[in-house]
Each structure stands twice: as C-alpha cells, then as structure tokens.
C-alpha cells in the first residue's frame, strides 16, 4: 500500500464521521453514528499505540493489508489521532444532548 493512503485514513474518516453525525436526523441513526465515531477513535488510537510499541507494523482493516511504514512517524500518527479525537468530539457537540451523552459514556469505557 502507498504510505500516502495510510496518511489519509484518519482525516478522511474523521470528515466522513463528522458529516454523518451532522446529516443524521433520527435518534437511532445519531446514536449509531456516534458509536461509529467512537469505534473509529479506537482504531486510530490503537494504531498509535501499536506504532509506539512496535515501530513499523501491518494492520488488517476490512480485509485489506495496510502498511504503516517508516515514513509515518509515531508522533505524526499521534497528532492525527488527537486531531481526529477532538474533531469527533466537536461534531458530537452539535448532536442532541442524549447522543452526546452516549458518545461520552462510550468513551469512558475505552
């Protein structure tokens, strides 16, 4: 895989999750979107943790092999993970309060 593709995973997925949260109008859909955002955060933060522990690594995601190469340094992935985290929290701010509570409740178990 191209390292540039791995670079684009976090911001593109964050933008998509933000768009879905803003777009959803039914209560169940919003909760599903918030849980999806939390799962995305789990994925990005676990990528950061594994990269900090093992250096270059291979991850399976949706049956495709994503290679995190030497060109993606751990501090850069950490910055991407933090930006994704706060972008998703900022998006959850514009959802109804109950969905935001579910999101924060889910994050407290991570």
VEXPA-979666 format. One record per residue (C-alpha): x, y, z negated. Coordinates in steps of 0.05 Angstrom, whole numbers, plus 5000, padded with zeros to 4 digits. Each point is the difference from the previous one (the first is absolute). Layout:
! VEXPA-979666
XYZ...
***
This chain:
! VEXPA-979666
500050005000502050715011502050364936496050605024493749564996501649854927501050754988493150155027496249494958499350424937497950685029495549705054496549544951499350574950496950445052495249445021497949864928499050754988495750045063495849394979498850284930497850675029495749665053496249504957493150244977497149404964502049844929502249285014504150225060503650524958501749494946502749535053504150565030502850184931501849274987503349975068504150624983502249674935502049375036504050425049503650324940501649314973503049825067504250635006502449994928501849265004504050155063503850534961501249534940502449435044504550465039503050274937501349294975502349645063502250525051498149795071494049534998494649695043492750074982494049645030494150455011494049795042504049415028505350455030507150034977502050714980507450114991502250544953507050125025506150364972497850645034494250064952503250184934496549854934499550744979496550165066495049434990498950244929498450705025495249715052496649584945499250614955497250435057495149445017497949954927498550744991496750065069495349434982498550324932498750665034495249655047496449664943498950684969495050165055495949374989494449964949502349964928498049284992504349765058505850424973499149664932500149315033506450205036503550234937497449404962502949545053506750384997500449914925500449245010506150055047
***
